[in-house]
Amino acid sequence: MATAVAAPELAPARAPAARKLINPWVIALTVTLATFMELLDTSIANVSLPYIAGGLGRSYDEVTWILTTYLVANAVVLPMSAWLSRVFGRKNYYMACVALFTITSFFCGIAPSLGIMLMARVLQGIGGGGLAPVEQAILVDTFPAEKRASAFALYTVAIVTAPAIGPVLGGWITDNFNWRWVFLINIPIGLLSLFFTNRFVSDPASFAEERKTVRKPSTDGKPGKLNIDALGIALIAVGSGALEVLLDRGQIDDWFGSSFICMMFVIAIACLGFAVWWELHVADPVIDFRMLKTRNFAIANLYYFIFGLGLFASTTMIPQILQTLYGYRAIDAGLVLGPGAFVITLLAPVGAQLVQRKIVHPRILLFGALITVGIAMIHYSHFNLATDYNHYALARALQGLGYAFFFVPLSVITYSQLKPNENNKASSLTNFFRNWGGSFGIAFATTMADRRQNFHQERVGAASTSTSLQLQSSIHQLATYLQQHGYSAADSTYAATTRIYAQLQAQTQLLAFMDVFHWLGVITLVVAPLVWFTTNFKVGGKAPEAH
């Protein structure tokens, strides 16, 4: 009789024990794999666009929609990932995103026309949009508060280095193989991620309670009807899509000189403005903006925006500067970003240990990181056309030093005042702000560089008229040199004038880029002191209880 009773008690005891055998770092590496792949795809195709245009028989301007469609779909899905993971289950939703991303990568790689490519990129963006926020939520729930900093270090390496490695890897693949492999390379990584996710990842028991919030209460004991914030979803989808198109195409289409861009602006402002009001008043919003009432979480989201702004703006500008002004190949320009990625990979775990062992408080570490990033941006703004590879690489390493100690303390501050049942919603909002920071950063860099170049050209043009003695002297000296090397008098004067003009163009373009770096540095330094306005908290302390 005793044996009969003991048997059923032993059976359920084995399941939790088996689950505990899974090392949390195995789960962390598993979910980081797909996230790294997705973030890599935000930039890997950039340098391949001319080759894609040739392969599909379309103009360069047309194929830039390959980038826009992906970013638009990504921006639409990303803020809704918390709600979607509650509807389908976090593991199920994550695996569905990986599967969709992998399948559509295949169709991008074999696309015979631009139309099919764009359709595949939209679906790829939908699949990729849920990966980063769900991974962050999984990491928060997998690691206890006192060990969470180390997990955030791994996440830092993924979200910072992937966009930086993208152009280098894309250039190398395109030069040595075929542009189609830029997309096909995702397939083995995606399949590997699906296998490991299915084997090692599971939803925590507490998440089951959170999932119940997406269904209306039922009186008959059965699951309640799904509570869908249809208006909120529609407003956020349309508004986010319009805003992303506005930011990505604005400079190409002359901003508000284009009726299309004006229309996107009106749609974005109207939809997102109404969406915020609606989400603040609906019972179960698809994006819970009310969480921003928590001071630490609100300030942290501002820093996520600044993080995206600085990282993506600088990552976009540096290869462009080196290729257009210094004559670097795409892969060589991308390699300048390498030292920054190496420093982050090396020192992010150090930052995690400083926080985890309570050697340095997260607020102090974050403040120091922001000051370092700001100084690095200001340092960039003093470069000239004689600056060599080493100086650019060292400046990027200095920027990487700041980012290495930036994300871990920021993540700890983000979740310091949140209840466990708010982690899922929080990860969507933080990635929402980071993503929009990146979009605004790229738009800010491209637009300001163009406007500041026009400004500097006007100033240089006013000082370099045909009556300028200094200009005439420079042309005469260069023409004389060319005549000594075989040019005729007429050809030497024309070539000298053209050469001087090209140099002035290069100087004004560089000055414009340096102005952008200067303002990025100023913005970063100005927001740095806000970290001291966060509410003090105990590092690794117990989270507030869920209601």
C-alpha positions as CSV (number, residue, x, y, z in Angstrom):
1,M,0.0,0.0,0.0
2,A,2.8,2.4,0.9
3,T,4.6,1.6,-2.3
4,A,1.5,2.3,-4.4
5,V,1.2,5.7,-2.8
6,A,4.9,6.6,-3.2
7,A,5.0,5.9,-6.9
8,P,2.7,8.7,-8.0
9,E,4.5,11.1,-5.7
10,L,7.9,10.4,-7.3
11,A,6.7,10.9,-10.9
12,P,6.0,14.6,-10.9
13,A,9.1,15.3,-8.8
14,R,11.4,14.3,-11.6
15,A,10.1,16.9,-14.1
16,P,11.2,20.0,-12.2
17,A,14.5,18.3,-11.3
18,A,15.2,17.6,-15.0
19,R,14.4,21.2,-16.0
20,K,16.9,22.5,-13.3
21,L,19.7,20.6,-15.0
22,I,19.6,23.0,-17.9
23,N,22.4,25.6,-17.4
24,P,20.9,29.1,-17.8
25,W,23.9,30.0,-19.9
26,V,22.9,27.3,-22.4
27,I,19.5,29.1,-22.7
28,A,21.2,32.5,-22.9
29,L,23.5,31.4,-25.8
30,T,20.6,29.7,-27.5
31,V,18.4,32.8,-27.7
32,T,21.3,35.1,-28.4
33,L,22.1,33.1,-31.5
34,A,19.0,34.1,-33.4
35,T,19.0,37.6,-32.1
36,F,22.5,38.1,-33.3
37,M,21.5,36.8,-36.7
38,E,18.5,39.2,-36.9
39,L,20.5,42.3,-35.9
40,L,23.2,41.3,-38.3
41,D,20.6,41.5,-41.1
42,T,19.7,45.1,-40.3
43,S,23.1,46.1,-41.9
44,I,24.6,43.2,-43.8
45,A,22.8,44.0,-47.0
46,N,23.8,47.7,-47.1
47,V,27.1,47.3,-49.0
48,S,25.6,44.7,-51.3
49,L,22.8,47.0,-52.7
50,P,24.7,47.9,-56.0
51,Y,25.2,44.2,-56.7
52,I,21.6,43.3,-55.9
53,A,20.5,46.1,-58.2
54,G,22.6,44.6,-61.0
55,G,21.4,41.1,-60.3
56,L,17.8,42.0,-60.3
57,G,18.1,44.5,-63.2
58,R,16.8,47.5,-61.2
59,S,18.1,50.9,-60.2
60,Y,20.0,51.6,-57.0
61,D,17.2,53.8,-55.7
62,E,14.6,51.1,-56.3
63,V,16.6,48.4,-54.4
64,T,17.0,50.7,-51.3
65,W,13.4,49.6,-50.6
66,I,15.0,46.3,-49.6
67,L,16.3,48.1,-46.5
68,T,13.1,50.2,-45.9
69,T,10.6,47.3,-46.1
70,Y,12.6,45.3,-43.6
71,L,12.9,48.1,-41.1
72,V,9.2,49.1,-41.5
73,A,8.0,45.5,-40.8
74,N,10.4,45.2,-38.0
75,A,9.2,48.5,-36.4
76,V,5.6,47.4,-36.7
77,V,6.0,44.1,-34.9
78,L,8.6,45.0,-32.3
79,P,6.4,46.9,-29.9
80,M,3.7,44.2,-30.1
81,S,6.0,41.3,-29.3
82,A,5.1,41.3,-25.6
83,W,1.4,40.9,-26.4
84,L,2.0,38.3,-29.1
85,S,4.2,36.2,-26.8
86,R,1.5,36.2,-24.2
87,V,-1.1,35.1,-26.8
88,F,0.9,32.3,-28.3
89,G,3.4,31.5,-25.4
90,R,6.8,33.0,-25.3
91,K,8.7,29.9,-26.6
92,N,6.1,29.2,-29.3
93,Y,6.2,32.8,-30.5
94,Y,10.0,32.9,-30.4
95,M,10.3,29.7,-32.4
96,A,7.7,31.0,-34.9
97,C,9.7,34.2,-35.4
98,V,12.9,32.2,-36.0
99,A,11.2,29.8,-38.4
100,L,9.6,32.7,-40.4
101,F,12.9,34.6,-40.5
102,T,14.8,31.5,-41.7
103,I,12.2,30.6,-44.4
104,T,12.0,34.1,-45.8
105,S,15.8,34.4,-45.8
106,F,15.8,31.5,-48.2
107,F,13.2,33.3,-50.5
108,C,15.3,36.5,-50.3
109,G,18.3,34.5,-51.4
110,I,16.6,33.0,-54.5
111,A,14.4,35.9,-55.4
112,P,14.2,36.3,-59.2
113,S,12.7,39.8,-59.1
114,L,12.5,42.9,-56.9
115,G,8.8,42.3,-56.1
116,I,9.4,38.9,-54.6
117,M,12.4,40.2,-52.8
118,L,10.4,43.0,-51.2
119,M,7.6,40.6,-50.2
120,A,10.1,38.3,-48.6
121,R,11.8,41.2,-46.8
122,V,8.5,42.3,-45.3
123,L,7.9,38.8,-43.9
124,Q,11.5,38.6,-42.8
125,G,11.1,41.8,-40.8
126,I,7.9,40.5,-39.2
127,G,9.8,37.4,-38.1
128,G,12.9,39.3,-36.9
129,G,10.9,42.0,-35.0
130,G,10.1,39.7,-32.1
131,L,13.5,38.1,-31.5
132,A,15.4,40.8,-29.5
133,P,12.6,41.7,-27.1
134,V,11.6,38.1,-26.4
135,E,15.3,37.2,-25.8
136,Q,15.6,40.0,-23.3
137,A,12.5,38.8,-21.5
138,I,13.8,35.2,-21.4
139,L,17.1,36.4,-20.0
140,V,15.4,38.4,-17.2
141,D,13.3,35.4,-16.2
142,T,16.0,32.8,-16.6
143,F,18.6,34.5,-14.4
144,P,18.0,35.6,-10.8
145,A,18.4,39.3,-10.1
146,E,21.9,38.9,-8.5
147,K,23.2,37.2,-11.7
148,R,21.3,39.1,-14.3
149,A,24.2,41.5,-15.1
150,S,26.3,38.7,-16.7
151,A,23.4,37.7,-19.0
152,F,23.0,41.4,-20.0
153,A,26.7,41.4,-20.9
154,L,26.1,38.7,-23.5
155,Y,23.1,40.6,-24.8
156,T,25.3,43.7,-25.1
157,V,27.8,41.9,-27.3
158,A,25.0,40.7,-29.6
159,I,23.1,44.0,-30.1
160,V,26.3,46.2,-30.4
161,T,28.6,44.0,-32.4
162,A,26.1,42.6,-34.9
163,P,25.2,45.9,-36.7
164,A,29.0,46.7,-36.7
165,I,30.0,43.3,-38.2
166,G,27.2,43.4,-40.8
167,P,28.8,45.7,-43.4
168,V,32.2,43.8,-43.1
169,L,30.6,40.4,-43.5
170,G,28.3,41.6,-46.2
171,G,31.2,43.1,-48.2
172,W,33.3,40.0,-47.8
173,I,30.5,37.6,-48.9
174,T,29.7,39.8,-51.9
175,D,33.3,40.2,-53.0
176,N,34.2,36.5,-52.6
177,F,30.9,34.7,-53.4
178,N,27.5,36.1,-54.4
179,W,25.2,38.7,-52.9
180,R,22.5,36.0,-52.5
181,W,24.6,34.4,-49.8
182,V,24.1,37.5,-47.7
183,F,20.6,36.1,-47.1
184,L,21.2,32.3,-47.5
185,I,23.8,32.4,-44.6
186,N,20.9,32.8,-42.2
187,I,19.4,29.3,-43.0
188,P,21.9,27.1,-41.1
189,I,22.0,29.5,-38.2
190,G,18.2,29.6,-38.0
191,L,17.9,25.8,-38.1
192,L,20.4,25.5,-35.4
193,S,18.5,28.1,-33.3
194,L,15.2,26.2,-33.8
195,F,16.8,22.9,-32.6
196,F,18.4,24.4,-29.5
197,T,15.3,26.5,-28.6
198,N,13.0,23.5,-28.8
199,R,15.4,21.5,-26.7
200,F,16.4,23.9,-24.0
201,V,14.0,26.8,-23.7
202,S,10.7,26.7,-21.8
203,D,8.2,29.2,-20.5
204,P,8.5,29.8,-16.7
205,A,5.7,28.8,-14.5
206,S,4.9,32.4,-13.6
207,F,4.4,33.2,-17.2
208,A,1.3,31.1,-17.3
209,E,-0.4,33.5,-15.0
210,E,0.7,36.5,-17.1
211,R,-0.8,34.8,-20.2
212,K,-4.2,34.7,-18.5
213,T,-4.3,38.5,-18.7
214,V,-4.8,38.4,-22.5
215,R,-8.1,36.6,-22.0
216,K,-11.4,37.9,-20.6
217,P,-12.5,36.1,-17.4
218,S,-14.8,33.1,-18.0
219,T,-17.6,32.0,-15.6
220,D,-17.8,28.4,-16.8
221,G,-14.2,27.4,-16.0
222,K,-13.1,27.4,-19.7
223,P,-10.5,29.7,-21.2
224,G,-11.9,33.2,-21.7
225,K,-12.3,34.9,-25.0
226,L,-9.1,36.5,-26.4
227,N,-8.9,40.1,-25.5
228,I,-7.6,41.9,-28.6
229,D,-6.7,45.6,-28.6
230,A,-7.6,45.8,-32.3
231,L,-7.6,49.6,-32.6
232,G,-4.3,49.8,-30.7
233,I,-2.7,47.3,-33.0
234,A,-3.9,49.0,-36.1
235,L,-2.8,52.5,-34.9
236,I,0.6,51.3,-33.9
237,A,1.1,49.3,-37.1
238,V,0.1,52.1,-39.4
239,G,1.9,54.8,-37.4
240,S,5.1,52.9,-36.9
241,G,5.2,51.9,-40.6
242,A,4.6,55.5,-41.7
243,L,7.3,56.9,-39.3
244,E,9.9,54.3,-40.5
245,V,9.2,55.2,-44.1
246,L,9.5,58.9,-43.3
247,L,12.8,58.4,-41.6
248,D,14.3,56.0,-44.1
249,R,13.2,57.8,-47.3
250,G,13.1,61.4,-46.0
251,Q,16.6,62.4,-47.2
252,I,16.3,60.5,-50.5
253,D,12.9,62.2,-51.3
254,D,13.9,65.7,-50.1
255,W,12.0,65.5,-46.8
256,F,9.0,67.9,-46.7
257,G,9.6,69.0,-50.3
258,S,8.0,65.7,-51.2
259,S,4.2,65.3,-50.9
260,F,4.7,61.6,-50.2
261,I,6.9,62.3,-47.1
262,C,4.4,65.0,-45.9
263,M,1.7,62.4,-46.1
264,M,3.8,59.9,-44.1
265,F,4.4,62.6,-41.5
266,V,0.7,63.4,-41.1
267,I,-0.2,59.7,-40.8
268,A,2.6,58.9,-38.4
269,I,1.8,61.8,-36.1
270,A,-2.0,61.2,-36.1
271,C,-1.8,57.5,-35.6
272,L,0.9,57.4,-33.0
273,G,-0.5,60.3,-31.1
274,F,-3.9,58.7,-30.9
275,A,-2.3,55.4,-30.2
276,V,-0.6,56.7,-27.1
277,W,-3.8,58.3,-25.8
278,W,-5.8,55.1,-26.5
279,E,-3.2,52.8,-24.9
280,L,-3.2,54.9,-21.8
281,H,-7.0,54.4,-21.4
282,V,-7.6,50.8,-22.6
283,A,-7.8,48.0,-20.0
284,D,-5.3,45.6,-21.6
285,P,-3.1,47.7,-24.0
286,V,-0.9,46.1,-26.6
287,I,1.9,48.5,-25.5
288,D,1.7,49.5,-21.8
289,F,2.9,53.1,-21.8
290,R,1.7,53.4,-18.2
291,M,4.9,51.6,-17.2
292,L,6.8,54.8,-18.1
293,K,5.4,56.3,-14.9
294,T,8.1,54.3,-13.1
295,R,11.0,56.7,-12.9
296,N,13.9,54.3,-13.4
297,F,12.2,52.6,-16.3
298,A,11.4,55.9,-18.0
299,I,14.9,57.3,-17.7
300,A,16.3,53.9,-18.9
301,N,14.2,54.1,-22.0
302,L,15.6,57.5,-22.8
303,Y,19.0,56.0,-22.6
304,Y,18.0,53.2,-24.9
305,F,17.0,55.8,-27.4
306,I,20.3,57.6,-27.0
307,F,22.1,54.3,-27.3
308,G,20.4,53.5,-30.6
309,L,20.9,57.1,-31.9
310,G,24.7,57.1,-31.3
311,L,25.5,53.6,-32.2
312,F,23.6,53.4,-35.5
313,A,24.6,57.0,-36.6
314,S,28.3,56.4,-36.0
315,T,28.2,52.8,-37.5
316,T,26.5,54.3,-40.7
317,M,28.9,57.3,-41.0
318,I,32.3,55.8,-40.4
319,P,32.3,53.3,-43.4
320,Q,30.8,56.0,-45.6
321,I,33.5,58.5,-44.6
322,L,36.3,56.1,-45.2
323,Q,35.0,54.9,-48.5
324,T,34.1,58.3,-50.0
325,L,36.9,60.4,-48.6
326,Y,39.8,58.1,-48.0
327,G,39.3,55.5,-50.8
328,Y,38.9,52.5,-48.5
329,R,37.3,49.3,-49.8
330,A,34.0,48.4,-48.2
331,I,35.6,45.5,-46.2
332,D,38.5,47.7,-45.1
333,A,36.2,50.4,-44.0
334,G,34.2,47.9,-42.0
335,L,37.3,46.6,-40.3
336,V,37.7,50.0,-38.7
337,L,34.7,49.1,-36.6
338,G,36.4,45.9,-35.5
339,P,38.4,47.3,-32.5
340,G,35.2,48.7,-31.0
341,A,33.5,45.3,-31.2
342,F,36.5,43.6,-29.7
343,V,36.6,46.0,-26.8
344,I,32.9,45.4,-26.1
345,T,33.3,41.7,-26.3
346,L,36.3,41.8,-24.0
347,L,35.1,44.2,-21.4
348,A,31.3,43.8,-21.2
349,P,31.7,40.7,-18.9
350,V,34.0,42.9,-16.8
351,G,31.3,45.5,-16.4
352,A,28.9,42.7,-15.5
353,Q,31.1,41.5,-12.7
354,L,31.6,45.0,-11.4
355,V,27.8,45.3,-11.0
356,Q,27.2,41.7,-9.9
357,R,29.8,41.8,-7.2
358,K,28.6,45.2,-6.1
359,I,32.0,46.8,-6.7
360,V,30.6,49.7,-8.6
361,H,27.0,50.9,-8.5
362,P,25.1,50.7,-11.8
363,R,24.4,54.5,-11.7
364,I,28.1,55.3,-11.4
365,L,29.1,52.9,-14.1
366,L,26.4,54.1,-16.5
367,F,27.4,57.7,-15.9
368,G,31.1,56.9,-16.7
369,A,30.1,55.0,-19.8
370,L,28.0,57.9,-21.1
371,I,30.8,60.4,-20.5
372,T,33.3,58.0,-22.3
373,V,30.9,57.7,-25.3
374,G,30.4,61.5,-25.4
375,I,34.2,62.1,-25.3
376,A,34.7,59.5,-28.1
377,M,32.1,61.4,-30.3
378,I,33.8,64.7,-29.7
379,H,37.2,63.1,-30.5
380,Y,35.9,62.0,-33.9
381,S,34.9,65.6,-34.6
382,H,38.5,66.7,-34.7
383,F,39.7,64.4,-37.4
384,N,40.9,65.6,-40.8
385,L,41.7,64.2,-44.2
386,A,45.2,63.2,-43.0
387,T,43.8,61.0,-40.2
388,D,44.9,57.4,-40.7
389,Y,43.4,54.0,-40.0
390,N,44.9,53.8,-36.5
391,H,43.3,57.0,-35.3
392,Y,39.9,55.9,-36.5
393,A,40.3,52.4,-35.0
394,L,41.4,53.8,-31.7
395,A,38.5,56.3,-31.6
396,R,36.1,53.4,-32.3
397,A,37.8,51.4,-29.5
398,L,37.2,54.4,-27.1
399,Q,33.6,54.4,-28.2
400,G,33.5,50.6,-27.6
401,L,34.9,51.2,-24.1
402,G,32.0,53.3,-23.3
403,Y,29.4,50.9,-24.7
404,A,31.1,48.0,-23.0
405,F,30.1,49.5,-19.6
406,F,26.9,51.0,-20.8
407,F,24.3,48.3,-21.4
408,V,24.8,46.1,-18.4
409,P,24.1,48.8,-15.7
410,L,21.4,50.3,-17.9
411,S,19.6,46.9,-18.0
412,V,19.9,46.5,-14.2
413,I,18.4,50.0,-13.7
414,T,15.6,49.2,-16.2
415,Y,14.3,46.3,-14.2
416,S,15.1,47.6,-10.8
417,Q,11.6,48.8,-9.9
418,L,9.5,46.4,-12.0
419,K,7.4,43.5,-10.9
420,P,8.2,40.1,-12.3
421,N,5.0,40.0,-14.3
422,E,6.1,43.3,-16.0
423,N,9.3,41.9,-17.5
424,N,7.7,40.8,-20.8
425,K,6.1,44.2,-21.4
426,A,9.3,46.0,-20.4
427,S,11.4,44.2,-22.9
428,S,9.1,45.3,-25.8
429,L,9.2,48.9,-24.7
430,T,13.0,49.0,-24.3
431,N,13.6,47.5,-27.7
432,F,10.9,49.9,-29.1
433,F,13.0,52.9,-27.9
434,R,16.3,51.4,-29.0
435,N,15.0,50.6,-32.4
436,W,13.6,54.1,-32.9
437,G,16.8,55.6,-31.6
438,G,18.6,53.7,-34.4
439,S,16.2,54.9,-37.0
440,F,16.4,58.5,-35.9
441,G,20.2,58.2,-35.6
442,I,20.6,57.1,-39.2
443,A,18.1,59.8,-40.4
444,F,19.8,62.5,-38.3
445,A,23.3,61.5,-39.6
446,T,22.4,61.5,-43.3
447,T,20.3,64.6,-43.2
448,M,22.6,66.7,-41.0
449,A,25.6,65.7,-43.0
450,D,24.0,66.8,-46.2
451,R,22.7,70.1,-44.8
452,R,26.0,70.9,-43.1
453,Q,27.9,70.2,-46.3
454,N,25.8,72.7,-48.1
455,F,26.5,75.2,-45.3
456,H,30.3,74.7,-45.5
457,Q,30.2,74.8,-49.3
458,E,28.6,78.2,-49.2
459,R,31.2,79.5,-46.7
460,V,34.1,78.1,-48.7
461,G,32.6,79.3,-51.9
462,A,32.2,82.8,-50.6
463,A,35.9,82.8,-49.5
464,S,37.2,81.1,-52.7
465,T,36.0,83.3,-55.5
466,S,37.8,83.6,-58.8
467,T,39.4,86.8,-57.5
468,S,40.9,85.0,-54.5
469,L,44.7,85.3,-54.6
470,Q,45.2,82.2,-52.5
471,L,43.0,80.1,-54.8
472,Q,44.7,81.5,-57.9
473,S,48.1,80.8,-56.4
474,S,47.1,77.1,-55.6
475,I,45.8,76.5,-59.1
476,H,48.9,78.1,-60.7
477,Q,51.3,76.0,-58.6
478,L,49.4,72.7,-59.3
479,A,49.2,73.6,-63.1
480,T,52.9,74.3,-63.2
481,Y,53.6,70.9,-61.6
482,L,51.3,69.1,-64.1
483,Q,53.0,70.9,-67.1
484,Q,56.3,69.6,-65.8
485,H,54.9,66.1,-66.0
486,G,53.6,66.3,-69.6
487,Y,50.3,68.2,-69.5
488,S,49.7,71.0,-72.0
489,A,49.1,74.5,-70.6
490,A,45.3,74.4,-71.2
491,D,44.9,70.9,-69.9
492,S,47.0,71.6,-66.8
493,T,44.9,74.6,-65.8
494,Y,41.7,72.6,-66.2
495,A,43.0,69.6,-64.3
496,A,44.4,71.8,-61.5
497,T,41.1,73.6,-61.2
498,T,39.2,70.3,-61.1
499,R,41.6,68.9,-58.5
500,I,41.3,72.0,-56.2
501,Y,37.5,71.8,-56.5
502,A,37.5,68.1,-55.6
503,Q,39.7,68.8,-52.5
504,L,37.3,71.6,-51.4
505,Q,34.4,69.2,-51.8
506,A,36.2,66.6,-49.7
507,Q,37.0,69.1,-47.0
508,T,33.4,70.4,-46.8
509,Q,32.0,66.8,-46.7
510,L,34.4,65.9,-43.9
511,L,33.5,69.1,-42.0
512,A,29.9,68.1,-42.3
513,F,30.5,64.6,-40.9
514,M,32.6,66.1,-38.1
515,D,29.7,68.4,-37.2
516,V,27.4,65.3,-36.8
517,F,29.9,63.6,-34.5
518,H,30.2,66.8,-32.5
519,W,26.4,67.0,-31.9
520,L,26.2,63.3,-31.1
521,G,28.8,63.9,-28.4
522,V,27.0,67.0,-27.1
523,I,23.7,65.1,-26.9
524,T,25.3,62.2,-25.1
525,L,27.0,64.4,-22.6
526,V,23.9,66.5,-21.9
527,V,21.7,63.5,-21.0
528,A,24.5,61.8,-18.9
529,P,23.6,63.6,-15.6
530,L,20.0,62.3,-15.8
531,V,21.2,59.0,-14.4
532,W,21.5,60.7,-11.0
533,F,17.7,61.3,-11.0
534,T,17.0,57.6,-10.9
535,T,15.6,56.2,-7.7
536,N,18.3,54.4,-5.6
537,F,17.9,50.7,-5.4
538,K,19.7,47.7,-4.0
539,V,21.6,45.8,-6.6
540,G,20.5,42.2,-6.9
541,G,17.7,42.9,-4.5
542,K,14.3,41.1,-4.6
543,A,11.9,42.5,-7.2
544,P,8.7,44.0,-6.1
545,E,5.9,41.5,-5.7
546,A,3.4,41.1,-8.5
547,H,-0.2,42.0,-7.8
